[in-house]
Amino acid sequence: MNKILILATLLAAGAAKAQQPLTPELLWQLGMVSAETVTPDGQSVIYGVTYYDLKENKSERNLFKIPLSGGSAQQLTDNGGGESIVHIDKNNGNIIYLLKGQLWKLESGKTEPVQLSAFDGSLSNVSLSPDGEHILFSQEVSLQKVQSKDKYSDLDKSDAYIFDALNNRHWDTWFDGKFSHVFYASYHDGVIGEPIDIMSDEPHFTPQQPFGGAEDMIWSPDGKQIIYVCKKKFGTEYALSTNTDIYAYDLTSKQTTNLTDGMLGYDVSPSFNNNGKHLAWLSMAEDGYEADKNDIIVRDLHNDATHNLTKDWDETVSSYRWSSYGDKIWFTAPIAGTIQLFEISLGASLENTGKGQIKQLTNGDFDITDINGEHQGKLVLTRTDMNHAAELYILDLRSNKLQQLTTVNDALNASLAKSKVEKRVTKATDGKDLFSWIIYPPDFDPSKKYPTLLYCQGGPQSALSQFYSFRWNMQLIAAQGYIVVAPNRRGMPGHGVEWNKSISGDWGGQPIKDYLSAIDDVATESYVDKDRLGAVGASYGGYSVFMLAGVHENRFKTFIAHDGLFDMRSWYGTTEELFFANKELGGPYWGRNPAEGYNKFNPITYADQWDTPILIVQGGKDFRVGIEQGLGAFQLAQLKGIKSRLLYLPEENHWVLQPQNALVWQREFFTWLKETL
């Protein structure tokens, strides 16, 4: 019996009983659902489900298949690890998938897979050419000797790095002299020919996929070209720029062409329409601005004319997908505290495509997080809300009806008490409308008083929508008896481009005022205990907590800051993506007139005002916000005699990825709130 059926059986009886509040332990029983593809016959969708084994401190993802018309799911794999689909044979239904860096085949109607490849080294981002004759993949290539044992063969027990430029570390990994390159090879029934490195003539270049993997390495419809995303910069230049370009490599001529030359920001996620006549991609205009407006660009390959389909649309695009006929593009985008599905009709000509042809297809208090496939007027979508983890849904484009397809977590959800989630609009200090989500405890009684938390979102330009997180989980927090106030403060997408970009250079200004406006407004309600207010957040949210600790004027009784920025000067000197720091803070800290971010908007400036209990969480492998930030804030609190606690996670980066560490995080989070609020 598969895991979904086991879980459903165990929980079925409990569903009929009184509903229970969500706990951290119950949260980690949920399955993480993510779609793979619609089968070639259009009858089914294949998707993955990840379950976590807390005892073993690991996860396992397996593949399932479910008819698009609904019904029972069939488990396809049970290998351990995490499978991802590479190809489904449209003639016989055989599935080729990637597992632990190698290719496997599951023949239709059989249950035991066969390993196809035993490649020397691990394959990533694998895809087959349209004609099935070639395989495309990425693999690391060692090109530089930066480790001492590589540079000095007689010192093989040494442990040192030697760098001549920045980008010496990224996210959570020190640069070791290896670069990820794009390869292709002949392919026949699992036999891979001699790989060809299409970047071998560019030894200092490395293809970087800023927001993904396989979607940034694709075949042309005729299989004669490889289209890939690359930031062809190295070292310090790489750390200062977001200028990725899209390149076309011709298999016959062996020549590479830059398709986005002169486009200076992120250009990612290329894809062709069904007839191969148009190439689309996502594009940002400004180099160094990672949160710039994301537009959909389409190039007519017949005449090389390029068109920005969303230029006049006052929002930013998250993801997109061509329709099967190639006459429409569906895309997701933040809008008013949610992420919804939109449609662009290209019409008779691209020149006439513009704002008038953009139509919103879904609307509600939920997020559409991905567009997974299409068949005969129906779209497969991934949907979440603050009370439900991701499941697959079907959108009928004729009726606009949205219907749930997978039911991976339905049994457990039925046993859980749900939180009431409401919208609230507050007048900000500059008179503009400030939207917030208010999440109430499941048994909320307006005649009682509740401790209330201000949730500060990270990013700083990420959407605060109807997301469902396995760490910052609004349902989980509310289930412990807290009201949560989650404002869409300045800097968040979904409220117009100007609102989104206004945070740059103003981190500690209007956005912090927005937070205070939101909590002050909700605190006027009789059911809010004004003597038990707290503020919590991570990344920019952690920065916000550190700022609020110095300027809150006794509003809050407790704080929790995770991987927050505490001293902007030291942060600028240790973070690895300097393009982000330059854009958000206005440049470096040196010079006669350093930006306000290093003084007025620097949390350490207000150190003398700190007097409130604070829990500080810091990842040891967080190179985006280094350990000196959390350690410095904790040392300040301790030396001032403030009740404080440091949760240090030496093996975690900017996130908490290991299940047991995540459970420790949640237990310490709620223990701290019980002690201080």
N, C-alpha and C positions, 0 to 999 in steps of 0.2 A: 504494500500500500504506500502511495507516495506521501510526501510530507504535507501537502495541502489537504489531502483526505484525512490524514491522521489528526491534524489540527482541527479540522471541521468536526470530526467525530467527538473529540475531547471537549470541545466548547459548545456543542449543540445543546446539551442539557442546561449548561450555565446561562445560555442566552435567554432562556425563559424566566430565569430568576431575576432578582433585583440587580440592576446594573451596578457595576463596580467602577470606582475611579481609576483612571489610567495611572500606572506606576512605572518607574524606569524598567523594572523587570518585565512587565507586560509589553512595554514598548518594543523591547528587543526580541519579542516573539513574532512581531509582524514580519511579513515578507516584503522585500523591496522588489517591485515589479517594474520591468523595463522591456519595451517591445524590441524585437529584432527586425522582422520583415513580414510582409504578406506573401503567402506562397504563390508561385507562378500561376496556378490555376485560379487564384483569387478567392478560394473557398475558405482559407484559414489564415490565422496569424500566428507566427511563432514569437514567443516572448521568453524572457528570462525571469527567474525569481531567485533572489538572494536571501538566504536565511543565515542567522548568526548562531554559532555555538559558543555560548559564554564560557562554558567549562573549558573548552579547548582554545578559546580566545581567537577564533578564526571564523571566516564566512565560507559559504559554498553557494555557487550559482549554477542552476540547472535550467535546461530548456524545456518548454512546454508548447503544445499546439492546441488551439481552440478554434472551432468553426466561427466564421464571421457572423453566422446566423445565431450564434449562442449555443450553449450546451456544455457538456462536460469537457474538461481539459485533459489532454493526454501528456504524460511526462515522457520526454524523449531521451534525456540523458541523466546519468547518475554517476558521473565519473569522479567527482571531487574536483575542486578548483573553480574555474569560471569560464564557461564556453561562450563563444560568440560566432554567429553565422558568417560564413564567407560566401557560400554559393548554394543555391538549390537548383538541381537539374530539372528543367521544365518538362523533360520527356519522361523521366522515371521517378521524380520526387526525391532522389537521393540528396542528402544534406551533407555538405562539407563545412566543418566548423573548425575554429581555432581553439586549442586548449593547451595551456602551458607552453606556448611558443611553437607548437607543431600542429599539422593538419590531420584531421580525423574525418572519416566518412561513416555516416549512418545510412544504410540502405533502407529504402522504403519498405515498411512492413517488418523490419527486423529490430531487435532490441540491443544487440551487441555491436558497438562501433568498431571500426578497423582503423588503426593508425596508418596514415598515408606517408608521412614524412618523418625523417629522422635527421633534420637539418642541423648542421654544425652551427650552433648559436640559435637564439630565440628570434622568431619572426614576429613582427608587429604590423598593424594596419594593413592586413592582407586583403587583396581582392583579385578576382580573376578577370581577364579581359573579356569583352563581350563575345568573342569567338571561342573562348575557352582555351586558347593556345598559349597564353602567357599568364604569369602570376606577378603581381605587384606587391611589394612589401617594403618596410623600412627596417634597418638594422644598424647597430652602432659600429663605427669604424674608429680604430685608434690611430690618431694622427699626430699627437703631440706628447712629449715626455714632460709632464709636470710633477710627477711623483718621483721622489728621490731614488727609490729602488729601480725605477725605469731609467732614470738619467745616469745613475752611477751603478753599474752592474756589480761592482765589488762591495756595495753597501745594501745587500738584499734584505737586511733586517732593519733598515732605517724606515722612518715614517715621517716624511716631510713633503710639503708642496712648495713649488717654486712658480710664482706668477709674475708676469710682466704687464698685465692689463686687468681691468675689471671683468665682470661676468665670471669671476672666479668661483662663485657659488650661486645657485639659483634654487629658490623655494625651500628645499631641505637637503640639497645635495651639493657637495664640493665638486667642482669641475676636475675630471680625471684625465683629460686629454682625448676623450672619445666624443665623436660627433655622430648624430643620427643622419644617415644618408638614405636616399631613395634607390631601390634596386628593382629590377625586373628580370625574369628568366623564363625560358620555355617551360611549358607545363603539360604533362600528359598523365592522367590517371594517378596523380599523386607523386609522379616522378618529376623532380625539379631539375632543370638544366643548369648550366653554369651561370651564376648570377652576374648581372651587369650593373655596376654602380654608375648611375647617370650623373653623379656629381664628382666623379673621380678626377675631373680636370679642374675642380674647384676645392682644393684641399683645405682651405680655411673657412669654407662656407658650411653651414649646417642647417638643414631644414627644420624650422621650428613651427609647431602647430600651437599657437597661443591658447586656443580654446578647444582643442580636441585632437583627433588623430586621423582615422580613416576618411573622414569627410573632407580632409584637406589633401588627399592623394587619390585621384580618380583617373579612370580611363576615358578617352574620347569614345563616342558611340561606335566609331569604326575600328577601335582598338589600335589605331596607328599612332596615337599620342598619349603621353602621360601628363596630366595637369596636376601641379602640386604647389603648395604654399611654402614660401621660404623667406626668412629674414636674412638676407645675405650680408650680414655684418658680423663682426667678431670683437670680443673683448669689450673695451670701454665704449666703443660705438654701439655695440649691441645693447648695453645697459642703458643707453641714453635715447633709444629710438623704439618706436612701435611700427616702423615702416616695413610691413610684410608685403610681398608681391606674389602674384600668381604667374607661374611659369608653365610653358608648354614644351615638352621634350618630344622630338620626332624620332620614332624608332628607326626610320629608314636613313635619314640624313645625320642622325646623332646630334642635331643642333637644338639648342635651347633658346626660346624666345620669351622675353618678359612681356606679359600681356597687360600689365598694369603700370608700366613705366610712367612716372610723373604723378601717380596717385600715392600720397605720402603717408597715409595712416594704415591701419589694419585693413588688409584685403584678404578675406578668408572664405571658406565653405563654397568653393566653385561647384557648379552642377550644370549639366546640359539638359535641355528639354528633349522630348522623346525623339524628335527627328534630327537632333544634332545641329540645328540651324541657329540656336541661341544659347549663349553661355551666361549664367547668372552667378552672382557672388554677393557677399556682404562687404560693405566698405565704410570705413571711417575716413574723414578728410584730413584731420590734423595729426601730424607726426608728434608723438609724445603724449597724446591724450587718449588713454585707454578706454575712457567712458564717453567718447564723442558720439554724436548721433550716428546710429548704424543704419545705413541705407541699403536697399536692394538695387544692384546695378545689373543691367542686362545688355549684352553685346550681340548685335546682329552679325553673325560670322560671314554673311554674304557680302556686306559692305563695310564691316568693321565699325559701324556706328554704335556708340555707347550711350545708354539712356539710364538716368537715375529715376527709378519708378516711384520713390518715396521722398523725393527732394522737397516737395511742398507740404508733406505730411508732418504735423507737429508732434511726432513721437519717435521712438527709436525701436528698431526691429530686433527681436531675439533670435528667431530661427525661421526657415522657410522651406518650401517644397514645391516643385513643379507639379501641375496637374498632368494626368496621363496623356491628355491631348496637346499639352504644351501651350494652351491659350490662356491659362490662369496660373497664378502663383498664390499659394496659401502661406500665411506667415503668422507667427505669434509675436505679441508685443505687450508690454505692461500698459495698463490703462486703469486709472482710478483705483489703485490698491489691489488689482487683480492682473492676471495674464490671460488674454483672450485670443481667439482665432480670427484672422482677417483674410480677405481675399482681394487680389488685384486681377481685374480682367484686362488682358492686353488689348483686346479689341482688334480692329482691322489693321492698325499700325501702331508700333511702339511710340511714334511721335505724339499720338493722341492719348497715350496713357498718362494718367496723373491723378491728382487728388480725387477727382470725381469718380474714378473707377475703384476706389478702395472701399470695401464694405466689411463691417463687423459681422461675423457669423455666429459667435457665441456671446452670451451675456449672463452673468450671475456671480454669486459669491463663491467662486472657485477659480483655480488656475488651470489653463491648458498648457502643459509643460513641454509637449512634444507632438509632432505630426509624424505618425509612424507608417502610414501606407494608405492606399486608395484602391477601391474596386467598385465599378459600376455605380458611381454616384454616392459612395459611402467612404468616409474617412475614418481611419483608426487613429485615435488620439489618446494621450496620457493626461489624466486629470487628477488633481489633488484639491483638498481644502484643509482648513485648520483642524478638522476632526477626522480626516481620512487620509491615509497614506495613498500613494499612487496606485491607480487601477487603469485598465484600458477601457475606453469607451468607443462607441460607434456614433458618428454624426451622419445622419441622412441629409444630404445636401438639398434634397427636394423638399422635405418637410421641416428641415432645420431642427429635427428632434435628436436629442443626445441621449443615448442609452448605454448603460453599463454592460461591458462584455465580460471581463474577468472578475472573479469573486474571491481572490486569494485571501483577503483579510476580512471577508464579511462575517465569518463565524466569531472571530475575536471582537470585531467592531460591535456586533450585536450585544455582546456582554458588557460593553463599556458605556459609562455615562458620558454624554456629550456636553460640550461647553456651548453656551449661547454666545454667538459672535455678532456684534453690531457695528454699524458705521457711525462715526461721529465727526462733525465738522466744527472746528474751533476757529475763531478769528485770531490770526497771528498778530504780532506786534506791529507789523507794517500794513495791517488791514486785509491781508489776503486770506483766503480760505485754507485751512490746514486740516487735511483728512487723517483720521486715525481709525484703526481697528480696536475695539474694546472686547476683550475675551473674559467671560465670567465663569466662576466655578460652576460645575454641573448642577449643584443643588442650590444655586443662587437664590437668596431671599432678600428682597430690597428693604425689608424691615431690620435687617442686621447690618453690622459694619464689618468691612473686610480690609485686610492689608492689601496694598495695591502697588504693583511694580510698573515702572516706566521701562519699556524695552527699547534699547537704542540699537538700531540696525548698523551693520558694517557696510563696507563698500569702498568709499562712502556713497557711490552712485548705484548700488544694487537695489532692486525693487523689494519693497516690503509688501508682499502680496499674500494670497491664500496658500502659502507654502506649508509643507509638512516635513519637518526635520526630525532626525533621530537624535538630535542634541538640543538645539534651541527649539523645543516643541511647545507651542502655545497651549495645546490641549493638556499636555503633561503638567505644565506650570499651573494652569488654572485648576486642574484636578486636585492640587495640593492645598486649595483654599485661597488662592490669590486672584485678584482682578489684575489683568494685564492691559496696559495702555501702550499701543504700538503705533506711533505717529509716522505718517509719510512726510517727514520733515524735508526741508530744502535739500536738494541733491538727488532725490529719488526719481527714476523715470516713471511715466504714467500720468504726469500732470503738465505736459508740455516741455519742449526742449529747453526753454529759458529756466524753468524751475529745476530741471535736471542739472544744468551746467552751473547754476549760480553758487554752488558750494565751493567750487575751485577757488582757492585763495581766501576763503572765508570760513574755514573749518570751525573756528570757535566763535563765530559771529551769529548770523541769523539762524543757522541750524540749531545752535544751543538755545537760542531764544524760543525757537519752535518747540523744542522739547519741554521747556518750562511752561510755555503757553498751554500745551496739551495736558500736562499733569495738573496744572493749576485749575484748568477748566473742569476736568473729571473730578478733582478733589472737592468741588462745590456740591457734589451729590451726597445725599444723606447716608448712603450705604458705604461710602469710602471713609476709612479710618485715617484721618489726616495726620494722626500721630504715628502711623505705621506705613510710611511710603518708602520705597526703595527704587534704585535705578540699577539696571543690569545691561551688559552688552559686550560684544567682542569686536576686535579689530578697530575700525573707526568707532564702533559702538563702545569699545573699551576706552578709546581716546575720549569719547564723550563723557563716560563715567569719570575719568580722571579730571576732565575740565569741570564737570558739575561738582566734584568734590571740593573745588576751590571757590565756586561762585554760587552755590545753591541756596545760600542764606537760610540754612536750617530747615529746608523743606524735607530732606530725606533723612531717614534713620539708619540706612545701610546701603552699601554699594557692592557690586560684583563686576570686576573688569577682567576680561580674558584677552590676552595678547593685545593689549592696548598700547597706544603710543603715549609715552609719558614725558619725554624730553626730545623736542623736535630736532635739536642740534645733533645729539648723539644718534637719533634715528636716521637722520640724513647721512651720517657717516658710516652707517652699518647696513642699511637696507640695500637690496641688490638691484631692484628695478628703479633706477634713478629717473627715468622718464616720468614715472608716477610722482615721485617727490618733487621734481622740477615743476610739473604742471600744477599740482595741488598746493604747493607752498610758494610758488612764484620764483623758484630758483634756489641757489645755495645760501647758506647762512652767513658766508663771509661777504665783506664789502662794507661800504660806508652806510648803506641804507638797507639792511636785511629786511626781508618780507615780514609782515605782521605775524605770520605763522610761527616765527622763532621767538617772539616776545609776547605780544598781546594774546595770541591764540596758542600759547604753549602751556600745557598743564603745569609744568614745573614752576612757572612764573608765580603760581598761586599756592605754592607749597605751604606758606605760612598760614593759609586759611583752612588747611585740612584738619578736621576734628571728628570725623565720622567713621564708624567701623567699616572695614573694607576687606573683601576677599579678592585676592589677585591670583589669576591663573596664567601660567606661562609655559609654552612649549619649548623644549630644549633644542629642537631642530627647526625652529621657526626663523628663517633667514629674512622673511619679509618684515617682521617686527621682532628684532633680536632680543635675546634674553636680558640684555641690560635694561630694557624698558620695564619689564615686570619686576626685576630685582631692585631697580632703583626706586620704584614706587613702594615696594614692600619695605625697603630700608628706611625710606622717609617715614612711613606710618609707624614702624617699630620705634624709631628714634624719637618720634613725637609722643610716644606712649599711647597711640591709638590702637584699639582692639583691631587686630589684623591677622590674616592668615595667608600663606603662600601655598598654592597647589602647583607644584612643579612636575611637569610631565616630560622627562628627559628624552623619550623616544618619539614624541609627537611633534608635528610641524604646526602650521597655522590652524589646522583642524585637530580633532581627536578621532583617529581612525581605528584604533584597536578597541574591540568591544568591551573588554574588561576595564580599560582606561576610561572609556566613555561612561561606563556605569559608575566608576569612582567619581568622575566629574559630576554626574547627576546627584549622587549621594552627598557629596561635599556641598554642592549648590544648595540643596534643600536643607541640609544640616545647618549651614550658615544662616539661612533665612529664619529657621526656627530659633536659632540662638539670638539673632539680632533684630528680628522684626515681629 
